[in-house]
Amino acid sequence: MRLSRRGLLRAGLAGTAAGALGGLTAGCAVPTGSTGRNMVLWYWSGGLSDTVVKRARSRYGDAVDLKAVQIGGYYRSKLITTLAGRAHIPDIAGLKGEDMASYLPNADQFVDLRTLGAERLRSAYLGWKWDQGIADDGSMVGFPIDCGPVGHYYMPEVFERAGLPHEPADVSRELDTWEKFFDAGVRMKKRLPGTYLLTDITSVYSMAVSQGTANYVDRERNFIGDQPHIRRAWDRAVDAKRLGIVSKLVSGTPDQLSATESGRLPSQLNASWATSDIKLGVPKTKGRWRVASCPGGPSNIGGSFLAITKACREPERAFEIITWLLDPANQAQGFVDAGLFPSTPASYGMAKLREPDPFFGGQVTMDVFGPAAQRVPIAYNSPFDVALGQPVKDEIKNVGVLGKDPDTAWRDAMRKCRRIAGHLGVNV
């Protein structure tokens, strides 16, 4: 069932629609859809390589005037508002990965990329990533930009002092399960008091869920967030708290960054794009980091898409631009410029992605992230997963930060989930 303009907004996809619409109305410089030679591309800061976008404008300048516009603020709300209002609609639109499932029920707002020949390019992209851009009716809404394979970032000097394996290959092999990883955290705590393996338990929960093949809602629109696959991830996060291998600090705060810089938080699980976060957050730790495989297996966090809206008057030309922007060579450039991990495996062997990284002690981090990206498990992403996953994430945070009783927190999370599911029309 497709949503009308009113339904699109009512479904909650627009977020703060009124504010977003006001922002667009006031911003008269934001161009409308293509007229004549104009073609408008919307994305967000860091969503594409500025170098590649600039080259695209030059490459296609004889055919179209490509206006690439970085949209600030609540990007998703602004895009949904323009689609619902049928004004100021871009020809090409970036779709953030965490929002992708919410766009798919409204696939009729976008051009089915299969009609433009997308299927012939499928083999050049990660299969699981490609499938995330396809709606239930088989139409292809989003063309893959990047992805976010997860790795284990750690300080080898601290691991060595704790009597733990410290070379990347050894860490990947000897701490390959959650049980071994937690045991390492206990040993670290005993050998180096005041040092913690992880900042908080929410990362454990999120990673454990994303390593599976199911989320919170199945294809038949049933709530499955109360089933064993979610409860196992919950219990695993609770175990990390019980063992005392996580700190009481909040990620991103000055105290957490200070503890990281001093080596008291020498380990974290995060996506490939976190390399930039670490470099910016604790620049004085240059050379003191390495990357190993994530315990428990590969998973993914983030990664976005490009789509062509129905407002586009030249979809064939737009598709030509998209496929050039996102070919293997340009995806490699996107990784160099903006940390956008390629969804094209052919990029992984290119020279610019094989450069040793001084911040990570000269390690070629592609050796870890590349294989992980190709082994991410396939899970169905429902438009309702974000709403129904949030109460669980909120409550596991309460367990980690506030010390809430885990069983009480679980019951509270499930009660909230069932209430939200009822409002959304999800079967419970």
C-alpha positions as CSV (number, residue, x, y, z in Angstrom):
1,M,0.0,0.0,0.0
2,R,1.4,3.4,-1.0
3,L,1.1,6.5,1.1
4,S,-0.6,9.7,0.0
5,R,1.0,13.0,0.7
6,R,-0.9,13.2,3.9
7,G,-0.1,9.6,4.7
8,L,3.6,10.1,4.1
9,L,3.6,12.8,6.8
10,R,1.3,11.0,9.2
11,A,3.4,7.9,9.1
12,G,6.0,9.8,11.0
13,L,8.5,9.8,8.2
14,A,8.6,13.6,8.1
15,G,9.7,14.1,11.7
16,T,9.5,17.8,12.5
17,A,7.8,18.5,9.2
18,A,6.6,22.0,9.9
19,G,10.1,23.2,10.9
20,A,11.7,21.5,7.9
21,L,9.2,23.0,5.5
22,G,9.7,26.4,7.0
23,G,13.5,26.0,6.5
24,L,13.0,25.1,2.8
25,T,10.6,28.0,2.2
26,A,12.9,30.4,3.7
27,G,15.9,29.0,1.8
28,C,14.8,30.3,-1.6
29,A,18.3,29.6,-2.9
30,V,17.6,25.8,-2.7
31,P,16.8,24.9,-6.4
32,T,13.8,23.0,-7.5
33,G,13.7,19.9,-9.7
34,S,15.4,19.9,-13.1
35,T,14.2,22.4,-15.7
36,G,16.0,22.4,-19.0
37,R,19.7,21.6,-18.3
38,N,19.5,21.8,-14.5
39,M,19.9,18.7,-12.4
40,V,19.8,19.0,-8.6
41,L,21.6,16.6,-6.2
42,W,20.8,16.7,-2.5
43,Y,23.2,15.2,0.0
44,W,24.7,16.0,3.4
45,S,28.1,17.1,4.6
46,G,30.4,14.1,4.3
47,G,27.8,12.1,2.4
48,L,29.8,12.1,-0.8
49,S,33.4,12.9,-1.8
50,D,33.6,16.6,-2.6
51,T,36.4,15.8,-5.0
52,V,34.2,13.3,-6.9
53,V,31.2,15.6,-6.9
54,K,33.4,18.4,-8.4
55,R,34.7,16.1,-11.1
56,A,31.1,15.0,-11.9
57,R,30.0,18.6,-12.4
58,S,32.9,19.1,-14.8
59,R,32.5,15.7,-16.6
60,Y,28.8,16.2,-17.3
61,G,28.9,20.0,-17.7
62,D,28.2,19.9,-21.4
63,A,25.0,18.0,-20.9
64,V,23.6,19.3,-17.6
65,D,24.2,21.9,-15.0
66,L,24.6,19.7,-12.0
67,K,23.8,21.6,-8.8
68,A,25.1,19.7,-5.8
69,V,23.5,21.0,-2.6
70,Q,24.6,20.0,0.9
71,I,21.4,20.1,3.0
72,G,22.0,20.8,6.7
73,G,19.9,20.1,9.7
74,Y,17.3,17.3,9.7
75,Y,18.0,16.0,6.2
76,R,15.4,13.2,6.3
77,S,12.6,15.5,7.4
78,K,13.4,18.0,4.7
79,L,13.5,15.4,2.0
80,I,10.2,13.8,3.1
81,T,8.6,17.2,3.3
82,T,9.5,18.1,-0.2
83,L,8.3,14.8,-1.5
84,A,5.0,15.2,0.3
85,G,4.6,18.8,-0.7
86,R,5.6,18.2,-4.3
87,A,7.9,21.3,-4.4
88,H,11.6,21.9,-4.3
89,I,12.2,18.2,-5.1
90,P,15.8,17.3,-6.1
91,D,16.4,15.1,-9.1
92,I,18.9,12.9,-7.2
93,A,18.7,12.4,-3.5
94,G,20.9,10.9,-0.9
95,L,19.2,8.4,1.5
96,K,20.9,7.7,4.8
97,G,21.3,4.0,5.5
98,E,19.6,4.2,8.9
99,D,16.5,5.7,7.2
100,M,16.5,3.5,4.1
101,A,13.8,1.1,5.4
102,S,11.4,4.0,6.0
103,Y,11.7,5.1,2.4
104,L,11.0,1.7,0.8
105,P,7.2,1.6,1.5
106,N,7.0,4.8,-0.5
107,A,9.0,3.4,-3.5
108,D,6.6,5.1,-5.9
109,Q,8.2,8.5,-5.0
110,F,11.3,7.3,-6.7
111,V,12.4,5.9,-10.1
112,D,12.8,2.1,-10.1
113,L,16.4,1.9,-11.0
114,R,15.9,-1.5,-12.6
115,T,14.1,0.3,-15.4
116,L,17.4,2.1,-16.1
117,G,19.5,-1.0,-16.3
118,A,20.8,-1.2,-12.7
119,E,20.6,-5.0,-12.6
120,R,23.5,-5.3,-15.0
121,L,25.8,-3.6,-12.4
122,R,24.7,-5.7,-9.4
123,S,27.7,-8.0,-9.4
124,A,30.0,-5.1,-8.8
125,Y,28.5,-4.3,-5.4
126,L,28.2,-6.1,-2.1
127,G,25.1,-8.3,-2.4
128,W,23.7,-7.6,1.1
129,K,24.1,-3.8,0.6
130,W,22.5,-3.9,-2.8
131,D,19.5,-5.7,-1.4
132,Q,19.0,-3.0,1.3
133,G,17.9,-0.6,-1.5
134,I,15.2,-2.9,-2.8
135,A,11.5,-2.5,-1.8
136,D,9.2,-5.5,-1.0
137,D,7.7,-5.2,-4.4
138,G,11.1,-5.7,-6.0
139,S,11.6,-2.1,-7.2
140,M,15.1,-0.7,-6.6
141,V,15.0,2.6,-4.8
142,G,18.6,3.2,-3.6
143,F,21.9,2.7,-5.4
144,P,24.7,1.9,-2.8
145,I,27.1,4.5,-1.7
146,D,29.1,3.2,1.3
147,C,28.8,0.7,4.1
148,G,30.3,0.5,7.7
149,P,31.9,-2.9,8.4
150,V,32.7,-3.2,12.1
151,G,36.2,-3.7,13.6
152,H,37.9,-3.9,17.0
153,Y,40.0,-0.8,17.6
154,Y,42.6,-1.3,20.3
155,M,45.9,-0.1,21.8
156,P,48.5,-2.8,21.4
157,E,50.8,-1.4,24.1
158,V,48.0,-1.6,26.7
159,F,47.0,-5.1,25.6
160,E,50.7,-6.3,25.9
161,R,51.0,-4.9,29.4
162,A,47.8,-6.7,30.3
163,G,49.3,-10.0,29.1
164,L,46.9,-10.2,26.1
165,P,47.6,-10.8,22.4
166,H,48.5,-7.5,20.8
167,E,49.3,-8.1,17.1
168,P,46.2,-7.6,14.9
169,A,46.3,-11.2,13.5
170,D,46.6,-12.6,17.0
171,V,43.9,-10.4,18.5
172,S,41.6,-11.4,15.6
173,R,42.3,-15.1,16.1
174,E,42.5,-15.4,19.9
175,L,39.6,-13.0,20.8
176,D,37.2,-14.1,18.0
177,T,34.3,-14.9,20.3
178,W,32.4,-12.8,22.8
179,E,33.4,-15.2,25.6
180,K,37.1,-14.9,24.8
181,F,36.7,-11.1,24.4
182,F,35.1,-10.8,27.8
183,D,37.7,-13.0,29.4
184,A,40.3,-10.7,28.0
185,G,38.5,-7.8,29.6
186,V,38.5,-9.5,33.0
187,R,42.3,-10.2,32.7
188,M,42.9,-6.6,31.8
189,K,41.0,-5.4,34.8
190,K,43.0,-7.6,37.1
191,R,46.4,-6.7,35.6
192,L,45.7,-3.0,35.0
193,P,43.2,-1.7,37.6
194,G,41.1,1.2,36.4
195,T,41.4,0.1,32.8
196,Y,38.3,-1.1,31.0
197,L,37.9,-3.0,27.8
198,L,34.8,-1.0,26.7
199,T,33.2,2.4,27.4
200,D,29.7,1.1,27.8
201,I,27.4,-1.9,27.3
202,T,25.3,-0.4,24.5
203,S,28.0,-1.1,21.9
204,V,27.9,-4.8,22.9
205,Y,24.2,-4.9,22.5
206,S,24.1,-3.1,19.1
207,M,27.0,-5.2,17.7
208,A,25.4,-8.5,18.9
209,V,22.1,-7.6,17.2
210,S,23.7,-6.6,14.0
211,Q,25.7,-9.8,13.8
212,G,22.4,-11.7,13.4
213,T,19.9,-12.3,10.6
214,A,16.8,-10.8,12.3
215,N,15.9,-7.5,13.9
216,Y,12.6,-6.4,15.5
217,V,10.0,-6.9,12.8
218,D,9.7,-9.6,10.2
219,R,8.4,-9.5,6.6
220,E,4.9,-10.4,7.8
221,R,4.9,-7.3,10.0
222,N,5.2,-9.3,13.3
223,F,7.0,-7.9,16.3
224,I,9.9,-10.3,17.0
225,G,11.9,-8.1,19.4
226,D,10.9,-10.3,22.3
227,Q,12.4,-13.5,20.7
228,P,15.7,-15.2,21.6
229,H,17.9,-13.4,19.1
230,I,17.3,-10.1,20.8
231,R,17.3,-11.5,24.3
232,R,20.7,-13.1,23.7
233,A,22.1,-9.8,22.6
234,W,20.6,-8.2,25.7
235,D,22.1,-10.9,28.0
236,R,25.4,-10.5,26.4
237,A,25.5,-6.8,27.1
238,V,24.3,-7.4,30.7
239,D,27.2,-9.9,31.1
240,A,29.7,-7.2,30.2
241,K,28.3,-5.0,33.0
242,R,28.3,-7.9,35.5
243,L,31.9,-8.7,34.7
244,G,32.9,-5.1,35.3
245,I,34.7,-4.7,32.0
246,V,32.9,-1.6,31.0
247,S,33.4,1.9,32.4
248,K,30.8,4.3,33.8
249,L,31.7,7.0,31.3
250,V,29.5,8.3,28.5
251,S,30.9,8.0,24.9
252,G,31.9,11.3,23.4
253,T,32.3,13.2,26.6
254,P,35.5,15.0,27.6
255,D,36.0,12.4,30.4
256,Q,35.7,9.5,28.0
257,L,38.1,11.1,25.5
258,S,40.6,11.8,28.3
259,A,40.4,8.2,29.5
260,T,40.9,7.0,26.0
261,E,44.0,9.2,25.5
262,S,45.6,8.0,28.7
263,G,45.0,4.3,27.8
264,R,42.4,3.6,30.4
265,L,39.9,2.9,27.6
266,P,42.2,1.1,25.1
267,S,39.6,-0.7,23.1
268,Q,36.3,-0.1,21.3
269,L,34.1,-1.8,18.8
270,N,33.0,0.4,15.9
271,A,32.5,0.8,12.2
272,S,35.2,1.7,9.6
273,W,34.1,5.3,9.7
274,A,35.2,5.5,13.3
275,T,38.8,5.8,12.2
276,S,38.1,9.5,11.5
277,D,36.3,9.9,14.9
278,I,39.4,8.5,16.7
279,K,41.8,10.7,14.8
280,L,39.8,13.8,15.5
281,G,38.9,12.9,19.1
282,V,42.2,11.8,20.4
283,P,44.9,13.1,17.9
284,K,47.7,12.6,20.4
285,T,47.3,8.9,20.3
286,K,48.6,8.7,16.7
287,G,50.5,5.5,16.1
288,R,49.1,3.8,19.2
289,W,46.1,2.1,17.6
290,R,45.6,-1.1,15.6
291,V,42.5,-2.7,14.1
292,A,41.4,-6.4,14.5
293,S,38.3,-8.3,13.6
294,C,35.2,-7.8,15.7
295,P,34.5,-10.6,18.3
296,G,31.4,-12.7,17.4
297,G,31.7,-12.1,13.6
298,P,31.2,-9.3,11.1
299,S,28.5,-6.8,11.2
300,N,27.7,-3.4,9.7
301,I,26.8,0.1,11.0
302,G,25.7,2.8,8.6
303,G,26.1,3.3,4.9
304,S,23.9,5.3,2.5
305,F,22.4,5.4,-1.0
306,L,21.5,7.6,-3.9
307,A,18.0,7.6,-5.4
308,I,16.3,9.3,-8.4
309,T,13.0,11.0,-7.6
310,K,10.0,10.9,-9.8
311,A,10.4,14.7,-10.2
312,C,13.5,14.1,-12.3
313,R,12.9,14.9,-16.0
314,E,16.0,13.2,-17.2
315,P,16.3,9.9,-15.2
316,E,18.6,8.2,-17.7
317,R,21.1,11.1,-17.4
318,A,20.7,11.1,-13.6
319,F,21.4,7.3,-13.6
320,E,24.5,7.8,-15.7
321,I,25.7,10.4,-13.2
322,I,25.0,8.2,-10.2
323,T,26.7,5.1,-11.6
324,W,29.8,7.2,-12.4
325,L,29.8,8.8,-8.9
326,L,29.7,5.4,-7.3
327,D,31.9,3.3,-9.5
328,P,34.8,1.5,-7.8
329,A,37.4,4.2,-8.5
330,N,35.3,7.0,-7.2
331,Q,34.2,5.0,-4.2
332,A,37.9,4.5,-3.4
333,Q,38.3,8.3,-3.6
334,G,35.3,8.6,-1.3
335,F,37.1,6.5,1.3
336,V,40.2,8.7,1.1
337,D,38.3,12.0,1.2
338,A,35.5,11.2,3.6
339,G,36.0,7.8,5.1
340,L,33.1,6.3,3.1
341,F,33.9,2.6,3.0
342,P,33.3,1.3,-0.5
343,S,30.3,-0.9,-1.3
344,T,32.4,-2.1,-4.4
345,P,34.8,-4.9,-3.5
346,A,36.9,-4.0,-6.6
347,S,37.9,-0.9,-4.7
348,Y,39.6,-2.8,-1.8
349,G,42.7,-3.8,-3.8
350,M,43.3,-0.3,-5.3
351,A,46.6,1.3,-4.4
352,K,45.0,4.4,-2.6
353,L,43.2,2.0,-0.2
354,R,46.4,-0.1,0.4
355,E,48.4,2.8,1.9
356,P,49.7,2.1,5.4
357,D,48.0,4.4,7.9
358,P,50.5,6.1,10.3
359,F,47.8,6.7,12.9
360,F,47.3,2.9,13.1
361,G,51.0,2.1,13.3
362,G,51.4,1.7,9.6
363,Q,48.7,-1.0,9.4
364,V,46.7,-1.4,6.2
365,T,43.3,-1.4,7.8
366,M,41.6,-2.5,4.6
367,D,42.9,-6.0,5.4
368,V,40.5,-6.1,8.3
369,F,37.5,-4.1,7.0
370,G,37.5,-5.4,3.4
371,P,36.9,-9.1,4.3
372,A,34.4,-8.1,7.0
373,A,32.4,-6.1,4.6
374,Q,32.0,-9.1,2.3
375,R,30.8,-11.3,5.1
376,V,28.1,-9.2,6.7
377,P,25.0,-11.3,7.6
378,I,21.8,-10.5,5.7
379,A,18.9,-9.3,7.9
380,Y,15.5,-8.0,6.8
381,N,15.2,-4.3,7.6
382,S,11.7,-3.2,8.5
383,P,10.4,0.4,8.4
384,F,9.5,-0.1,12.0
385,D,12.8,-1.4,13.3
386,V,14.0,2.0,14.4
387,A,10.9,2.8,16.4
388,L,10.7,-0.6,18.0
389,G,14.4,-1.0,18.7
390,Q,14.7,2.4,20.5
391,P,13.0,1.3,23.8
392,V,15.3,-1.7,24.1
393,K,18.4,0.5,23.5
394,D,17.1,3.0,26.0
395,E,16.6,0.4,28.7
396,I,20.0,-1.3,28.1
397,K,21.6,2.1,28.5
398,N,19.7,2.4,31.8
399,V,21.2,-0.8,32.9
400,G,24.7,0.3,32.0
401,V,24.6,3.9,33.2
402,L,22.0,4.0,35.9
403,G,22.4,0.4,37.2
404,K,18.8,-0.5,36.6
405,D,17.9,-4.1,37.3
406,P,18.2,-5.9,34.0
407,D,15.1,-8.0,34.3
408,T,13.0,-5.0,35.2
409,A,14.5,-3.1,32.4
410,W,13.7,-5.9,29.9
411,R,10.1,-6.0,31.0
412,D,9.8,-2.2,30.7
413,A,11.4,-2.3,27.2
414,M,9.0,-5.0,26.0
415,R,6.0,-3.2,27.4
416,K,7.0,0.0,25.6
417,C,7.6,-2.0,22.4
418,R,4.2,-3.6,22.4
419,R,2.5,-0.3,23.0
420,I,4.4,1.3,20.1
421,A,3.8,-1.7,17.9
422,G,0.0,-1.3,18.5
423,H,0.2,2.3,17.3
424,L,2.1,1.4,14.2
425,G,-0.1,-1.5,13.2
426,V,2.6,-4.1,13.9
427,N,1.3,-7.5,15.0
428,V,2.2,-8.4,18.6
